[in-house]
Amino acid sequence: QVQLVESGGGLVQPGGSLRLSCAASGSIFSRYVTGWYRQAPGKQRELVAAITSGGTNYADSVKGRFTISTDNAKNTVYLQMNSLKPEDTAVYYCNVWAWWGKGTLVTVSS
């Protein structure tokens, strides 16, 4: 059973930055599509960014501001979030195939 543990969430002011991390219990990122999702209160969970060996994809709402990357040696996937906006407030989840982390809360507020 693979475990995914997110970290790095918190409270940040608009325009600020955060880096989320997702540590896996095994070497899986190179074998599957890996993604970051988010779910804001009262909204459906949405894909924010995904990465495969072929490249990356981003939601239009975060293009140019967020960057997904992996460190296979550390079994960790990252989401660098810059120029954060209040509408980025959500619980952020790491996903690999059928496995999900429990999420980390990001709050963007002044």
Rosetta constraint file for C-alpha pairs under 8 A:
AtomPair CA 2 CA 24 HARMONIC 6.89 0.50
AtomPair CA 2 CA 25 HARMONIC 5.72 0.50
AtomPair CA 2 CA 26 HARMONIC 6.62 0.50
AtomPair CA 2 CA 99 HARMONIC 6.87 0.50
AtomPair CA 3 CA 24 HARMONIC 5.69 0.50
AtomPair CA 3 CA 25 HARMONIC 5.31 0.50
AtomPair CA 3 CA 99 HARMONIC 7.36 0.50
AtomPair CA 3 CA 100 HARMONIC 7.76 0.50
AtomPair CA 3 CA 101 HARMONIC 7.05 0.50
AtomPair CA 4 CA 22 HARMONIC 6.23 0.50
AtomPair CA 4 CA 23 HARMONIC 5.62 0.50
AtomPair CA 4 CA 24 HARMONIC 4.66 0.50
AtomPair CA 4 CA 25 HARMONIC 6.68 0.50
AtomPair CA 4 CA 94 HARMONIC 7.04 0.50
AtomPair CA 4 CA 95 HARMONIC 7.90 0.50
AtomPair CA 4 CA 99 HARMONIC 7.34 0.50
AtomPair CA 4 CA 100 HARMONIC 6.34 0.50
AtomPair CA 4 CA 101 HARMONIC 4.64 0.50
AtomPair CA 4 CA 102 HARMONIC 7.74 0.50
AtomPair CA 5 CA 21 HARMONIC 8.00 0.50
AtomPair CA 5 CA 22 HARMONIC 5.30 0.50
AtomPair CA 5 CA 23 HARMONIC 5.26 0.50
AtomPair CA 5 CA 24 HARMONIC 6.63 0.50
AtomPair CA 5 CA 94 HARMONIC 7.89 0.50
AtomPair CA 5 CA 101 HARMONIC 5.42 0.50
AtomPair CA 5 CA 102 HARMONIC 6.91 0.50
AtomPair CA 5 CA 103 HARMONIC 7.69 0.50
AtomPair CA 6 CA 20 HARMONIC 6.98 0.50
AtomPair CA 6 CA 21 HARMONIC 5.50 0.50
AtomPair CA 6 CA 22 HARMONIC 4.26 0.50
AtomPair CA 6 CA 23 HARMONIC 6.52 0.50
AtomPair CA 6 CA 93 HARMONIC 7.16 0.50
AtomPair CA 6 CA 94 HARMONIC 6.76 0.50
AtomPair CA 6 CA 101 HARMONIC 6.35 0.50
AtomPair CA 6 CA 102 HARMONIC 7.16 0.50
AtomPair CA 6 CA 103 HARMONIC 5.91 0.50
AtomPair CA 6 CA 104 HARMONIC 5.95 0.50
AtomPair CA 7 CA 20 HARMONIC 5.76 0.50
AtomPair CA 7 CA 21 HARMONIC 5.25 0.50
AtomPair CA 7 CA 22 HARMONIC 6.44 0.50
AtomPair CA 7 CA 103 HARMONIC 7.99 0.50
AtomPair CA 7 CA 104 HARMONIC 6.02 0.50
AtomPair CA 8 CA 18 HARMONIC 7.01 0.50
AtomPair CA 8 CA 19 HARMONIC 5.95 0.50
AtomPair CA 8 CA 20 HARMONIC 4.51 0.50
AtomPair CA 8 CA 21 HARMONIC 6.11 0.50
AtomPair CA 8 CA 104 HARMONIC 7.18 0.50
AtomPair CA 9 CA 18 HARMONIC 7.15 0.50
AtomPair CA 9 CA 19 HARMONIC 7.66 0.50
AtomPair CA 9 CA 20 HARMONIC 6.27 0.50
AtomPair CA 9 CA 104 HARMONIC 5.30 0.50
AtomPair CA 9 CA 105 HARMONIC 5.20 0.50
AtomPair CA 9 CA 106 HARMONIC 4.87 0.50
AtomPair CA 9 CA 107 HARMONIC 7.86 0.50
AtomPair CA 10 CA 104 HARMONIC 7.97 0.50
AtomPair CA 10 CA 105 HARMONIC 6.15 0.50
AtomPair CA 10 CA 106 HARMONIC 5.02 0.50
AtomPair CA 10 CA 107 HARMONIC 6.05 0.50
AtomPair CA 11 CA 106 HARMONIC 6.18 0.50
AtomPair CA 11 CA 107 HARMONIC 4.73 0.50
AtomPair CA 11 CA 108 HARMONIC 5.91 0.50
AtomPair CA 11 CA 109 HARMONIC 7.09 0.50
AtomPair CA 12 CA 16 HARMONIC 6.03 0.50
AtomPair CA 12 CA 17 HARMONIC 7.23 0.50
AtomPair CA 12 CA 18 HARMONIC 7.66 0.50
AtomPair CA 12 CA 106 HARMONIC 7.79 0.50
AtomPair CA 12 CA 107 HARMONIC 6.28 0.50
AtomPair CA 12 CA 108 HARMONIC 5.00 0.50
AtomPair CA 12 CA 109 HARMONIC 6.28 0.50
AtomPair CA 12 CA 110 HARMONIC 7.64 0.50
AtomPair CA 13 CA 84 HARMONIC 7.62 0.50
AtomPair CA 13 CA 108 HARMONIC 5.41 0.50
AtomPair CA 13 CA 109 HARMONIC 5.03 0.50
AtomPair CA 13 CA 110 HARMONIC 5.01 0.50
AtomPair CA 14 CA 83 HARMONIC 6.97 0.50
AtomPair CA 14 CA 84 HARMONIC 5.36 0.50
AtomPair CA 14 CA 85 HARMONIC 5.08 0.50
AtomPair CA 14 CA 86 HARMONIC 6.34 0.50
AtomPair CA 14 CA 108 HARMONIC 5.77 0.50
AtomPair CA 14 CA 109 HARMONIC 6.00 0.50
AtomPair CA 14 CA 110 HARMONIC 6.51 0.50
AtomPair CA 15 CA 82 HARMONIC 7.05 0.50
AtomPair CA 15 CA 83 HARMONIC 4.14 0.50
AtomPair CA 15 CA 84 HARMONIC 4.86 0.50
AtomPair CA 15 CA 85 HARMONIC 6.40 0.50
AtomPair CA 16 CA 82 HARMONIC 6.16 0.50
AtomPair CA 16 CA 83 HARMONIC 5.46 0.50
AtomPair CA 16 CA 84 HARMONIC 5.48 0.50
AtomPair CA 17 CA 80 HARMONIC 7.52 0.50
AtomPair CA 17 CA 81 HARMONIC 5.41 0.50
AtomPair CA 17 CA 82 HARMONIC 4.39 0.50
AtomPair CA 17 CA 83 HARMONIC 6.20 0.50
AtomPair CA 17 CA 84 HARMONIC 6.19 0.50
AtomPair CA 18 CA 80 HARMONIC 6.19 0.50
AtomPair CA 18 CA 81 HARMONIC 5.27 0.50
AtomPair CA 18 CA 82 HARMONIC 6.74 0.50
AtomPair CA 19 CA 78 HARMONIC 6.76 0.50
AtomPair CA 19 CA 79 HARMONIC 5.60 0.50
AtomPair CA 19 CA 80 HARMONIC 4.41 0.50
AtomPair CA 19 CA 81 HARMONIC 5.92 0.50
AtomPair CA 20 CA 78 HARMONIC 5.49 0.50
AtomPair CA 20 CA 79 HARMONIC 4.99 0.50
AtomPair CA 20 CA 80 HARMONIC 6.40 0.50
AtomPair CA 20 CA 81 HARMONIC 7.87 0.50
AtomPair CA 21 CA 76 HARMONIC 6.61 0.50
AtomPair CA 21 CA 77 HARMONIC 5.82 0.50
AtomPair CA 21 CA 78 HARMONIC 4.56 0.50
AtomPair CA 21 CA 79 HARMONIC 6.54 0.50
AtomPair CA 22 CA 76 HARMONIC 5.38 0.50
AtomPair CA 22 CA 77 HARMONIC 5.18 0.50
AtomPair CA 22 CA 78 HARMONIC 6.31 0.50
AtomPair CA 22 CA 94 HARMONIC 6.30 0.50
AtomPair CA 22 CA 101 HARMONIC 7.93 0.50
AtomPair CA 23 CA 74 HARMONIC 7.72 0.50
AtomPair CA 23 CA 75 HARMONIC 5.89 0.50
AtomPair CA 23 CA 76 HARMONIC 4.43 0.50
AtomPair CA 23 CA 77 HARMONIC 6.68 0.50
AtomPair CA 24 CA 28 HARMONIC 7.50 0.50
AtomPair CA 24 CA 75 HARMONIC 5.46 0.50
AtomPair CA 24 CA 76 HARMONIC 6.14 0.50
AtomPair CA 25 CA 75 HARMONIC 7.35 0.50
AtomPair CA 26 CA 75 HARMONIC 6.55 0.50
AtomPair CA 27 CA 72 HARMONIC 6.95 0.50
AtomPair CA 27 CA 75 HARMONIC 5.68 0.50
AtomPair CA 28 CA 32 HARMONIC 6.46 0.50
AtomPair CA 28 CA 75 HARMONIC 7.38 0.50
AtomPair CA 28 CA 96 HARMONIC 7.79 0.50
AtomPair CA 29 CA 33 HARMONIC 7.08 0.50
AtomPair CA 29 CA 34 HARMONIC 6.28 0.50
AtomPair CA 29 CA 70 HARMONIC 7.43 0.50
AtomPair CA 29 CA 72 HARMONIC 6.73 0.50
AtomPair CA 29 CA 75 HARMONIC 7.01 0.50
AtomPair CA 29 CA 76 HARMONIC 7.92 0.50
AtomPair CA 29 CA 77 HARMONIC 7.74 0.50
AtomPair CA 29 CA 96 HARMONIC 7.28 0.50
AtomPair CA 30 CA 52 HARMONIC 7.29 0.50
AtomPair CA 30 CA 53 HARMONIC 6.90 0.50
AtomPair CA 30 CA 72 HARMONIC 7.03 0.50
AtomPair CA 32 CA 52 HARMONIC 6.92 0.50
AtomPair CA 32 CA 96 HARMONIC 6.35 0.50
AtomPair CA 32 CA 97 HARMONIC 6.29 0.50
AtomPair CA 33 CA 50 HARMONIC 6.82 0.50
AtomPair CA 33 CA 51 HARMONIC 5.95 0.50
AtomPair CA 33 CA 52 HARMONIC 5.08 0.50
AtomPair CA 33 CA 96 HARMONIC 6.13 0.50
AtomPair CA 33 CA 97 HARMONIC 6.57 0.50
AtomPair CA 34 CA 50 HARMONIC 5.52 0.50
AtomPair CA 34 CA 51 HARMONIC 5.38 0.50
AtomPair CA 34 CA 52 HARMONIC 6.61 0.50
AtomPair CA 34 CA 77 HARMONIC 7.99 0.50
AtomPair CA 34 CA 94 HARMONIC 7.58 0.50
AtomPair CA 34 CA 95 HARMONIC 5.84 0.50
AtomPair CA 34 CA 96 HARMONIC 4.74 0.50
AtomPair CA 34 CA 97 HARMONIC 7.21 0.50
AtomPair CA 35 CA 47 HARMONIC 7.13 0.50
AtomPair CA 35 CA 48 HARMONIC 7.40 0.50
AtomPair CA 35 CA 49 HARMONIC 5.55 0.50
AtomPair CA 35 CA 50 HARMONIC 4.07 0.50
AtomPair CA 35 CA 51 HARMONIC 6.33 0.50
AtomPair CA 35 CA 94 HARMONIC 5.95 0.50
AtomPair CA 35 CA 95 HARMONIC 5.15 0.50
AtomPair CA 35 CA 96 HARMONIC 6.49 0.50
AtomPair CA 36 CA 47 HARMONIC 6.26 0.50
AtomPair CA 36 CA 48 HARMONIC 5.55 0.50
AtomPair CA 36 CA 49 HARMONIC 5.32 0.50
AtomPair CA 36 CA 50 HARMONIC 6.37 0.50
AtomPair CA 36 CA 79 HARMONIC 7.48 0.50
AtomPair CA 36 CA 92 HARMONIC 6.75 0.50
AtomPair CA 36 CA 93 HARMONIC 5.61 0.50
AtomPair CA 36 CA 94 HARMONIC 4.74 0.50
AtomPair CA 36 CA 95 HARMONIC 6.16 0.50
AtomPair CA 37 CA 45 HARMONIC 6.51 0.50
AtomPair CA 37 CA 46 HARMONIC 5.39 0.50
AtomPair CA 37 CA 47 HARMONIC 4.36 0.50
AtomPair CA 37 CA 48 HARMONIC 5.09 0.50
AtomPair CA 37 CA 49 HARMONIC 7.08 0.50
AtomPair CA 37 CA 92 HARMONIC 5.64 0.50
AtomPair CA 37 CA 93 HARMONIC 5.05 0.50
AtomPair CA 37 CA 94 HARMONIC 6.39 0.50
AtomPair CA 37 CA 95 HARMONIC 7.34 0.50
AtomPair CA 38 CA 45 HARMONIC 5.47 0.50
AtomPair CA 38 CA 46 HARMONIC 5.51 0.50
AtomPair CA 38 CA 47 HARMONIC 6.60 0.50
AtomPair CA 38 CA 48 HARMONIC 6.65 0.50
AtomPair CA 38 CA 90 HARMONIC 5.82 0.50
AtomPair CA 38 CA 91 HARMONIC 5.41 0.50
AtomPair CA 38 CA 92 HARMONIC 4.25 0.50
AtomPair CA 38 CA 93 HARMONIC 5.85 0.50
AtomPair CA 39 CA 43 HARMONIC 6.24 0.50
AtomPair CA 39 CA 44 HARMONIC 5.94 0.50
AtomPair CA 39 CA 45 HARMONIC 4.29 0.50
AtomPair CA 39 CA 46 HARMONIC 6.37 0.50
AtomPair CA 39 CA 90 HARMONIC 5.21 0.50
AtomPair CA 39 CA 91 HARMONIC 5.33 0.50
AtomPair CA 39 CA 92 HARMONIC 6.60 0.50
AtomPair CA 40 CA 44 HARMONIC 7.28 0.50
AtomPair CA 40 CA 45 HARMONIC 7.36 0.50
AtomPair CA 40 CA 89 HARMONIC 6.42 0.50
AtomPair CA 40 CA 90 HARMONIC 4.18 0.50
AtomPair CA 40 CA 91 HARMONIC 6.37 0.50
AtomPair CA 41 CA 90 HARMONIC 7.00 0.50
AtomPair CA 47 CA 58 HARMONIC 7.92 0.50
AtomPair CA 47 CA 59 HARMONIC 6.75 0.50
AtomPair CA 48 CA 58 HARMONIC 5.78 0.50
AtomPair CA 48 CA 59 HARMONIC 5.15 0.50
AtomPair CA 48 CA 62 HARMONIC 7.11 0.50
AtomPair CA 49 CA 56 HARMONIC 7.19 0.50
AtomPair CA 49 CA 57 HARMONIC 5.54 0.50
AtomPair CA 49 CA 58 HARMONIC 4.38 0.50
AtomPair CA 49 CA 59 HARMONIC 6.30 0.50
AtomPair CA 49 CA 67 HARMONIC 7.75 0.50
AtomPair CA 49 CA 68 HARMONIC 6.43 0.50
AtomPair CA 50 CA 56 HARMONIC 5.57 0.50
AtomPair CA 50 CA 57 HARMONIC 5.22 0.50
AtomPair CA 50 CA 58 HARMONIC 6.59 0.50
AtomPair CA 50 CA 68 HARMONIC 7.00 0.50
AtomPair CA 51 CA 55 HARMONIC 5.74 0.50
AtomPair CA 51 CA 56 HARMONIC 4.40 0.50
AtomPair CA 51 CA 57 HARMONIC 6.54 0.50
AtomPair CA 51 CA 68 HARMONIC 6.85 0.50
AtomPair CA 51 CA 69 HARMONIC 7.22 0.50
AtomPair CA 52 CA 56 HARMONIC 6.44 0.50
AtomPair CA 56 CA 68 HARMONIC 7.38 0.50
AtomPair CA 58 CA 62 HARMONIC 6.57 0.50
AtomPair CA 58 CA 63 HARMONIC 5.78 0.50
AtomPair CA 58 CA 66 HARMONIC 8.00 0.50
AtomPair CA 59 CA 63 HARMONIC 6.30 0.50
AtomPair CA 62 CA 66 HARMONIC 5.64 0.50
AtomPair CA 65 CA 81 HARMONIC 6.08 0.50
AtomPair CA 65 CA 82 HARMONIC 5.11 0.50
AtomPair CA 65 CA 83 HARMONIC 6.13 0.50
AtomPair CA 65 CA 84 HARMONIC 7.73 0.50
AtomPair CA 66 CA 79 HARMONIC 6.69 0.50
AtomPair CA 66 CA 80 HARMONIC 5.46 0.50
AtomPair CA 66 CA 81 HARMONIC 4.48 0.50
AtomPair CA 66 CA 82 HARMONIC 6.05 0.50
AtomPair CA 67 CA 78 HARMONIC 7.95 0.50
AtomPair CA 67 CA 79 HARMONIC 5.62 0.50
AtomPair CA 67 CA 80 HARMONIC 5.05 0.50
AtomPair CA 67 CA 81 HARMONIC 6.65 0.50
AtomPair CA 68 CA 77 HARMONIC 7.27 0.50
AtomPair CA 68 CA 78 HARMONIC 5.62 0.50
AtomPair CA 68 CA 79 HARMONIC 4.60 0.50
AtomPair CA 68 CA 80 HARMONIC 6.42 0.50
AtomPair CA 69 CA 77 HARMONIC 5.74 0.50
AtomPair CA 69 CA 78 HARMONIC 5.26 0.50
AtomPair CA 69 CA 79 HARMONIC 6.64 0.50
AtomPair CA 70 CA 75 HARMONIC 7.63 0.50
AtomPair CA 70 CA 76 HARMONIC 5.82 0.50
AtomPair CA 70 CA 77 HARMONIC 4.21 0.50
AtomPair CA 70 CA 78 HARMONIC 6.05 0.50
AtomPair CA 71 CA 75 HARMONIC 6.01 0.50
AtomPair CA 71 CA 76 HARMONIC 5.33 0.50
AtomPair CA 71 CA 77 HARMONIC 6.21 0.50
AtomPair CA 72 CA 76 HARMONIC 6.38 0.50
AtomPair CA 84 CA 88 HARMONIC 6.47 0.50
AtomPair CA 84 CA 108 HARMONIC 6.76 0.50
AtomPair CA 85 CA 89 HARMONIC 7.59 0.50
AtomPair CA 85 CA 108 HARMONIC 6.13 0.50
AtomPair CA 86 CA 107 HARMONIC 7.37 0.50
AtomPair CA 86 CA 108 HARMONIC 4.70 0.50
AtomPair CA 86 CA 109 HARMONIC 5.84 0.50
AtomPair CA 87 CA 108 HARMONIC 7.57 0.50
AtomPair CA 88 CA 106 HARMONIC 7.57 0.50
AtomPair CA 88 CA 107 HARMONIC 7.51 0.50
AtomPair CA 88 CA 108 HARMONIC 6.69 0.50
AtomPair CA 89 CA 105 HARMONIC 7.74 0.50
AtomPair CA 89 CA 106 HARMONIC 5.37 0.50
AtomPair CA 89 CA 107 HARMONIC 4.60 0.50
AtomPair CA 89 CA 108 HARMONIC 5.43 0.50
AtomPair CA 90 CA 105 HARMONIC 5.99 0.50
AtomPair CA 90 CA 106 HARMONIC 5.52 0.50
AtomPair CA 90 CA 107 HARMONIC 6.64 0.50
AtomPair CA 91 CA 103 HARMONIC 5.81 0.50
AtomPair CA 91 CA 104 HARMONIC 5.38 0.50
AtomPair CA 91 CA 105 HARMONIC 4.27 0.50
AtomPair CA 91 CA 106 HARMONIC 6.01 0.50
AtomPair CA 92 CA 103 HARMONIC 5.20 0.50
AtomPair CA 92 CA 104 HARMONIC 5.28 0.50
AtomPair CA 92 CA 105 HARMONIC 6.17 0.50
AtomPair CA 92 CA 106 HARMONIC 7.06 0.50
AtomPair CA 93 CA 100 HARMONIC 6.87 0.50
AtomPair CA 93 CA 101 HARMONIC 5.82 0.50
AtomPair CA 93 CA 102 HARMONIC 6.60 0.50
AtomPair CA 93 CA 103 HARMONIC 4.40 0.50
AtomPair CA 93 CA 104 HARMONIC 6.68 0.50
AtomPair CA 94 CA 100 HARMONIC 5.83 0.50
AtomPair CA 94 CA 101 HARMONIC 5.39 0.50
AtomPair CA 94 CA 103 HARMONIC 6.99 0.50
AtomPair CA 95 CA 99 HARMONIC 5.70 0.50
AtomPair CA 95 CA 100 HARMONIC 4.68 0.50
AtomPair CA 95 CA 101 HARMONIC 6.66 0.50
AtomPair CA 96 CA 100 HARMONIC 6.66 0.50
